[in-house]
C-alpha cells in the first residue's frame, strides 16, 4: 500500500517551495523514490543537495520536481500538527499508569497514551519499546533517531512484564543492546513503586543499564505519581520520607561509583525524592549536563542557581509599590517561600506572599506545581482580588496559555478579579515585581467574566 504522504499545512514566503508553487493541501509523497511517511522521513530525505520530489497537488495533479539546493537547505514546508501522521498508541496496561488515574474534565489530549518512538526522538517523550518490531528498530538505526528516551522501570524480564502488563516487555535488554550496537544514545527512567521495583530490583536495573554505557547515557529514578482517583487501579502507595531517603542514599553511592568508572554521574534522582526525604539537593555539578531536566531532575537546582544570581543584583527598592501572590504546588512550597521571604526583606515596596495550592482536583495526593488546575487556584485564592497573581510557566500547556483543566488566563483573571502574570523562573519573577507585569512570559490584565 502506498504511503499517504505528508499534507502541506503552510509554505514559508520566498522559500524554494514557494518558488515551486507548492501550497497548503498538496501532499509530498516521495523524495528520491523513497516514501515520505512522516516528518522524520521528510527531514532525512530532504537534506541532500539534489532531490527529486513527487507531489500530489490538492486538485489531484501529480508533479515530479527536481531540486538543486545547498546541502541541508530546507524547502520551506510546514506540515502542522499532523507531521507524524497517526500517533502510535500505548498498548500496555501499566500498574501505575497516570492516565488511568485522571478524572474527567481535562484537555482531550491529556487522555492520549502515546508510545511513539518518533515523538521520543522529536520531543523527548518516554517510550517503552514494547510495540517495536524489527522493522522499527532497523529504521531507528538506519535514520539515526538519536537520542531516545526509554521507560525501563526494571530490567528484570518477569517483573517488567508484570509492571507493564505486556508479554513483550521482558525483551528490554535485548532491545537496548540492539540500539546500543547501532550507536543510538538512550536516556532511561525507572518510575519506582515502593516494594516493587526499588531496593534490590533497582540495584539490578542500575547494573544492567550501566553495563550499556555510553550508549545508555543516563538513568533517572522518579517516584510513582498517584492521584485520588484509583478506584479501578492496582494498590500502589506513595513513598514516605524514610523510603525516599533510602533511594537518595542509593543514588548518591552509585553516582560516586559511576564518576570513578565513567567520569559521569549516570544515575539521577528526581527532585521529588530529595524534597520528600528532606535533604539538600545536589550542587549544580551533581547534575552534570542536566540530561533529564524535563523529567524533573534538576529543575529545583536550576531554580535556586538562578535565584542566587538574581538575589545579588536586587535593588534596595522597587520602582513602584506592588502586592503579589506567587503560586506553587505543595512540593515546591518550602523552596518558593524562602525566595518570597528574601524578596520582602530585601526590596522596599515589594509585598509578596507564597500561595501553596493543594491539588484537590487530583484528590490531594499530587504535589507538583505542573499539575495544578485553574479550578484549584480559584478555590484557594478567594482573597487575592487587587493583588497580582504570579504563576510558574510549568502550569501552562506547552506554547499555549492554557491551564491543565482547559481554563484560560482570561477566565482565571475574571474569576479571581485580578491580573495574572506567568513567569519562567526567578529572574522573570524579579523583573515582574520590579518593572511591571508586562515583563512576564504571559500577562493577563484583570478581567470580568
Rosetta blueprint (number, residue, H / E / L):
1 X L
2 X L
3 X L
4 X L
5 X L
6 X E
7 X E
8 X L
9 X L
10 X E
11 X E
12 X L
13 X L
14 X L
15 X L
16 X H
17 X H
18 X H
19 X H
20 X L
21 X L
22 X L
23 X L
24 X L
25 X L
26 X L
27 X E
28 X E
29 X E
30 X E
31 X E
32 X L
33 X L
34 X E
35 X E
36 X L
37 X L
38 X L
39 X H
40 X H
41 X H
42 X H
43 X H
44 X H
45 X H
46 X H
47 X L
48 X L
49 X L
50 X E
51 X E
52 X E
53 X E
54 X E
55 X E
56 X E
57 X L
58 X L
59 X L
60 X L
61 X L
62 X E
63 X E
64 X E
65 X E
66 X E
67 X E
68 X E
69 X L
70 X L
71 X L
72 X L
73 X L
74 X L
75 X L
76 X L
77 X E
78 X E
79 X L
80 X H
81 X H
82 X H
83 X L
84 X L
85 X L
86 X L
87 X L
88 X L
89 X E
90 X L
91 X L
92 X L
93 X L
94 X L
95 X L
96 X L
97 X L
98 X L
99 X H
100 X H
101 X H
102 X L
103 X L
104 X L
105 X L
106 X L
107 X L
108 X H
109 X H
110 X H
111 X H
112 X L
113 X L
114 X E
115 X L
116 X L
117 X H
118 X H
119 X H
120 X H
121 X H
122 X H
123 X H
124 X L
125 X L
126 X E
127 X E
128 X L
129 X L
130 X L
131 X L
132 X L
133 X L
134 X H
135 X H
136 X H
137 X H
138 X H
139 X H
140 X H
141 X H
142 X H
143 X L
144 X L
145 X L
146 X L
147 X L
148 X E
149 X E
150 X E
151 X E
152 X L
153 X L
154 X L
155 X L
156 X L
157 X H
158 X H
159 X H
160 X H
161 X H
162 X H
163 X H
164 X H
165 X L
166 X L
167 X H
168 X H
169 X H
170 X H
171 X H
172 X H
173 X H
174 X H
175 X H
176 X H
177 X H
178 X H
179 X H
180 X H
181 X H
182 X L
183 X L
184 X L
185 X L
186 X E
187 X E
188 X E
189 X E
190 X E
191 X E
192 X E
193 X L
194 X L
195 X L
196 X L
197 X L
198 X L
199 X L
200 X H
201 X H
202 X H
203 X H
204 X H
205 X H
206 X H
207 X H
208 X H
209 X H
210 X H
211 X L
212 X L
213 X L
214 X L
215 X L
216 X E
217 X E
218 X E
219 X E
220 X E
221 X E
222 X E
223 X E
224 X L
225 X L
226 X L
227 X L
228 X L
229 X L
230 X L
231 X L
232 X L
233 X L
234 X L
235 X L
236 X L
237 X L
238 X L
239 X L
240 X L
241 X H
242 X H
243 X H
244 X H
245 X H
246 X H
247 X H
248 X H
249 X H
250 X H
251 X H
252 X H
253 X H
254 X H
255 X H
256 X H
257 X H
258 X H
259 X H
260 X H
261 X H
262 X H
263 X L
264 X L
265 X L
266 X L
267 X E
268 X E
269 X E
270 X L
271 X H
272 X H
273 X H
274 X H
275 X H
276 X H
277 X H
278 X L
279 X L
280 X L
281 X L
282 X L
283 X L
284 X H
285 X H
286 X H
287 X H
288 X L
289 X L
290 X L
291 X L
292 X L
293 X H
294 X H
295 X H
296 X L
297 X L
298 X L
299 X H
300 X H
301 X H
302 X H
303 X H
304 X H
305 X H
306 X H
307 X H
308 X H
309 X H
310 X H
311 X H
312 X H
313 X L
314 X L
315 X L
316 X L
317 X E
318 X E
319 X E
320 X E
321 X E
322 X E
323 X E
324 X E
325 X E
326 X E
327 X E
328 X E
329 X E
330 X L
331 X L
332 X L
333 X H
334 X H
335 X H
336 X H
337 X H
338 X H
339 X H
340 X H
341 X H
342 X H
343 X H
344 X H
345 X H
346 X H
347 X L
348 X E
349 X E
350 X E
351 X E
352 X E
353 X E
354 X E
355 X E
356 X E
357 X E
358 X L
359 X L
360 X L
361 X L
362 X L
363 X L
364 X L
365 X L
366 X L
367 X L
368 X L
369 X H
370 X H
371 X H
372 X L
373 X L
374 X H
375 X H
376 X H
377 X H
378 X H
379 X H
380 X H
381 X L
382 X L
383 X L
384 X L
385 X L
386 X L
387 X L
388 X E
389 X E
390 X E
391 X E
392 X E
393 X H
394 X H
395 X H
396 X E
397 X L
398 X L
399 X L
400 X L
401 X L
402 X E
403 X E
404 X L
405 X L
406 X L
407 X L
408 X E
409 X H
410 X H
411 X H
412 X H
413 X H
414 X H
415 X H
416 X H
417 X L
418 X L
419 X L
420 X E
421 X E
422 X E
423 X E
424 X L
425 X L
426 X H
427 X H
428 X H
429 X H
430 X H
431 X H
432 X H
433 X H
434 X H
435 X H
436 X L
437 X H
438 X H
439 X H
440 X L
441 X L
442 X E
443 X E
444 X E
445 X L
446 X L
447 X L
448 X L
449 X L
